[in-house]
Amino acid sequence: MRFILGLLIGVCIGFAASVLLTSGKDEPSGSQAAEGRANGTSAGKSAFSGLREQFDEAMGEAKKAQREAEEKMTERYRKIVGRPDK
């Protein structure tokens, strides 16, 4: 149980660090930064949209992996039990 808890905490810390470190790379420069400060929300919106895109991509890959795993397990089960496909 301690191992799983430690693993979960490590993943959370790693995710938080990666978000904090990569969000600085997408900041606008020069006149775009001045416009962003004038608007007050431009930098925040661009950072949030970048995170949202990463999240959507990760979720898409996770769902694809889930479907593939379910198909493989179903195929193994049918081979073991001997039931034909429905």
N, C-alpha and C positions, 0 to 999 in steps of 0.2 A: 504494500500500500504506500509506503514511504517513497519507493522508487517511482511510482506513477505520479504521486504528488510532486516530487522533485522534477520529473520530466515535464509535467504541465507548467510548473512555475518557470522552468528554463525556456520553454517554447514561448510563453507570454513575454518574458523579458527580451528574448530574441526578436520577437515580432515588434515590440514597442521600440527597440533600438533601431531596427531596420526602417521603421516608419519615420522616426525622428531624423535619422541620418540621410535618408533619400529625399525627404521633403525639401531639404535645403538646395538641392540641385535644380529644382524646377522653378526657382524664384525668378521673376522677371528682372531685367537689368535696364539701367539707363532711364530713358523717358517712360518706359513701361512701368518702372517702379514708382516714378513720381505720379503717374496716372493712377496706379493702384492705391497709393497713399491718399490721393485725392478722393477716390471712390471709397476707400476704406474696406472694401470687401473683395477686390480683385484677386489679391494673393491668396486669401482664404478659400475663395471659390476654386481657384486653379489647383490648390493643394488637395482640396476635398475631391475634386473631379478626378485627379490622378489616383488617389486612394480608391475611389469608387471603381475606376477602370481595372485596377489591379485586383480588387476584390471580386469583381464580376468574372474576370479571366480565371482566377483561382477556383471560383465556384463552378465554372463551366468544366474545368479540368477534373475537379473532384466528382462531379456528377457523371462524367464520362467514365472515370475509373470505377465508380460504383456500379454503373450498368454493366461494364465488362466483367467485373468480379461476380455479379449476380448471375450473368449468363454462364460463366465458367462453373460456378457452384451448381447451378441447375443442371447443366450438362453432366457433371460428375454424379449428381444424385440419380439422374435418370439412367446412367450406365450401371450404377450399383444396384438400384432397385429393379431395373429392367422394364420401366414404364416407357411406352412410346410417347412421342411428342403429341401434344393436344392441339 
